[in-house]
Amino acid sequence: SVAMGVHPSWLPDSENLIFTRVSDDGQVYTASDLYSINLSTKKEYLLTGNTSMIPMRPSVSPNGQQVVFENAADASIYVINLKY
């Protein structure tokens, strides 16, 4: 196991993954955050946090500079920029 999470998505460098860590009450999602992990170092980075969003199903842009995800809290799609 590389990390605990769901919906992994490769970054173009093949060294990093974006994934979701989710909490639920057995019926609905109650919280979620996006993380990245460097596969060589196993160091994780929180990409979302301190927000009421419930980010799900991340997808990395072909150039690796952005991540798009759905927000289960409001049924919207968001894009964040990556800096690494």
C-alpha positions in Angstrom: 0.0 0.0 0.0 1.3 3.4 -0.9 -1.3 5.5 1.0 -4.8 5.2 2.4 -7.3 6.8 0.0 -9.5 6.5 -3.1 -9.7 7.8 -6.6 -5.9 8.1 -7.4 -4.7 10.0 -10.4 -1.1 10.1 -11.7 0.8 13.3 -12.2 2.7 13.3 -15.5 6.1 12.9 -13.8 5.1 9.4 -12.7 6.6 10.2 -9.3 3.5 11.7 -7.7 -0.2 10.7 -7.2 -3.2 12.8 -6.3 -5.8 11.0 -4.2 -8.9 11.5 -2.0 -9.2 10.6 1.7 -12.9 10.4 2.6 -15.0 10.1 5.7 -18.7 9.0 5.8 -21.4 8.1 8.2 -22.3 4.9 6.3 -24.7 6.6 4.0 -23.3 10.0 2.9 -19.9 11.5 2.7 -19.2 13.8 5.7 -15.7 15.1 4.8 -13.0 14.7 2.3 -9.6 16.2 1.3 -7.3 15.9 -1.6 -3.7 14.9 -1.0 -0.6 14.3 -3.2 2.1 11.8 -2.4 5.6 11.5 -3.7 6.1 7.8 -4.4 9.9 7.9 -3.7 9.8 9.7 -0.4 6.2 8.7 0.7 5.7 12.3 1.8 2.1 13.4 1.6 0.9 17.0 1.0 -2.6 18.2 1.9 -4.0 20.1 -1.1 -7.4 21.0 0.4 -8.3 21.7 4.0 -10.1 24.0 6.4 -13.0 24.1 3.9 -16.6 22.9 3.8 -16.0 21.3 0.4 -16.1 17.5 0.0 -13.6 17.1 -2.9 -14.0 13.8 -4.9 -12.7 12.1 -8.0 -9.6 14.3 -8.8 -8.2 14.3 -12.3 -4.9 15.9 -13.2 -4.4 18.0 -16.3 -2.1 16.6 -19.0 0.6 19.1 -18.1 0.3 18.3 -14.3 -0.3 21.9 -13.3 -4.0 21.7 -12.3 -6.4 19.3 -10.7 -10.1 19.3 -11.4 -12.5 17.7 -8.9 -16.1 17.5 -8.0 -17.4 19.0 -4.7 -20.0 16.6 -3.3 -21.1 19.3 -0.9 -22.6 21.6 -3.7 -22.4 19.4 -6.8 -20.0 21.8 -8.5 -16.7 21.3 -10.3 -13.5 23.1 -9.1 -10.0 23.5 -10.5 -6.9 24.1 -8.3 -3.4 25.0 -9.5 -0.5 22.8 -8.4 2.9 24.1 -7.4 5.6 21.6 -7.0 
